[in-house]
Amino acid sequence: MTFEAPLPPVLRAGRAEDARALATLHVEVWRETYAGIAPPEAMARLDEAHRLPFWQALLAGGVPQSGAIVACRGVTLLGVVSFAPASQAAHDGATEITHLYVRRSARGTGLGARLLLAALERIAAEGGAAAALSVVAENARARAFYARMGGTEARQFTDPGPLWRSTNIVVRWSLSRDGAGAA
């Protein structure tokens, strides 16, 4: 009897037909990540119906320097990274990495690093000089990952929501002509 290891996940551009699956992935990973951090009312308010319009709009295109890269094995989405023009003044004009989510079953495989590097490379290829993201201060696991990936914690700010008021840390990467680099 022969056993074959599963093929590694494929990275590809997010498509409009991915919106519903991405809303589900988003809610699943967000709830796991912020259990014990976010207040119960924020946990209750976040559902697929709340997130679907974001993913539909992003995947419809039309906004320069925005998009999503998904990781999938067959038809199963395992992770996503998305980016868009900065939504917070604290990002100092850097292209914002708006989401980086990896399903629990794919964590620890290097998939998060692959997704983040793919986004940084795409942002640089589109002329972006820097990328930034906001991470909730209490999310120590994500902060440690971003540090390992060369991100620099640049500043702290209070994010008013949409789900709850939280203290966030801005993590930045300077981007060179030949790809991504640390800030």
C-alpha positions, 0 to 999 in steps of 0.5 A: 500500500502506498501513501502520498503526502497531500499536495501543498496548498496553491496560492492564487488571486481571490475571485468573486466566487470566493466571497462567501467562503472567505466570509466563513473563513474570516469569521471562523478564524477571527472568533478563534483568534479573539476568543478571550480578547474581544468582548462577548457583544463583538463576538456575537455581532461578527457573522458571515452576513456582516463580513460578506459585503466586505469580501464582495466589494474587495473581490469585485476589483476596481480599487487600485492596490487592492486584492486578495490572495487565497490558499487552497487545496482543491476547493477548500480555502485554507487561508487568505491575505488581503490588502487595500489602500490604508484605512487608518492615518496611523498606517502613514500611507502604506498599503494596508494588509487588511486580513491575514487568516489561516485555518487552524488545520493549516497553521504551523505549516508555513502557509501564513508566511507564504501568504504574507510574502506573496502580498508584500511582493504584489504590493511592491510590484504595484509600486507600493513603498511600504505595507502596514497592518494593525494588530490588536495589542493583546494578540501576542501570537500574531505580533510574534509572527509579524516580528519573525517576518521582518515587520517593525512595530511602528506605533500604537493607536486606538481603533474605534471599531466596527465591533469594539474599541481596541488598542492596536499596534501598527506593524510596517514593512519597507518594500524594495524594488526587488521584493519585500524587506524589513522596515 
